[in-house]
Amino acid sequence: MKAKNIAEIIVTYFDSKGDLITNKKLQKLLYYIEGWSLVHLSSIIDEDFEAWIHGPVIPSIYTDYKEYGYSPIVNKYKKGQSSGAKWKELIKKFKLAEEQIELIVEVLNKYGVVSSLQLELLSHSEEPWLKTRGNLGPVDKCDSIIDKKLIKKYFSSLLDDEKE
């Protein structure tokens, strides 16, 4: 599925909860959705993440929302449309399977309550981002792609840790 479709679903989800989301937080939530999707289903996002300074980023999504900077993203609605109605419309439009919807909501419920800074720090402590950046310093630019096999391996190890 296109990353921009999942991004639109996430922004609408936050709106439906009366909450706000920034581009930085959106990027991290996309990453965690993809990570858990790789473990439980299969890849849900058709684009790659790069190991940027502030954590995993999908460049096209960054570009789509960069006008907001660190400010909350403003969702666009049809006249008279509620966030709940838009959520249902997007689920139908993008033909999400029930298990995909459940996974997305579960990840958003778990990680969505965490600040963008906390998500950034969390992603900085994780193997996929660290390995991809190698010996780069914390403020060195990097556009290296984080291998999805590495993401899957890491998130699988988290699942294994939970079982122990």
C-alpha positions, 0 to 999 in steps of 0.5 A, a space after each residue: 500500500 502507498 505510504 501516503 495512504 497509510 499516512 492519511 489514515 494515521 492523521 485521520 485517526 488522530 483527528 478522530 481522537 481529538 489529538 494532533 500529530 506532527 510530521 516527525 511523529 507521523 514518520 515514526 508511527 509509519 515505521 512502527 506500523 511497518 515493523 510490526 506488520 512485517 512480523 505479523 502480516 507482511 509489508 504494508 508500506 510500499 516505500 523504504 525508510 531512510 536513516 535520517 538524523 531524527 530517525 526513520 523517514 519516508 522521504 516522500 511523506 516528509 515532502 508531503 507534510 514538510 509545510 507544517 514543519 514541527 506544527 501539527 498537520 491539518 487534515 482536509 475534509 469534505 464539507 460537513 464530513 466528520 473525522 469518523 466518517 473520513 476514517 471509514 471512507 479511507 478504510 473502504 477506499 484503500 481496501 484494508 483487510 480487517 487484520 491490517 486495520 487491527 494492527 494499525 490501530 494497535 500500533 497507534 494505541 501503543 505508540 501514539 501516546 508517546 511524544 515525537 521526541 520519545 519516539 525519535 529517541 526510541 528509534 535511535 536506540 534500535 538496531 535497524 537505524 543504528 546499523 544503517 547509520 553505521 559510524 555516522 555522528 548524531 547530526 550527520 546527514 544520512 539517506 541510506 535505506 533501512 533494509 526491511 529484512 533488518 526491520 523484520 529481524 529486529 521487531 521479531 526479536 522484540 516479540 521473542 523477548 515478550 514471550 520470555 
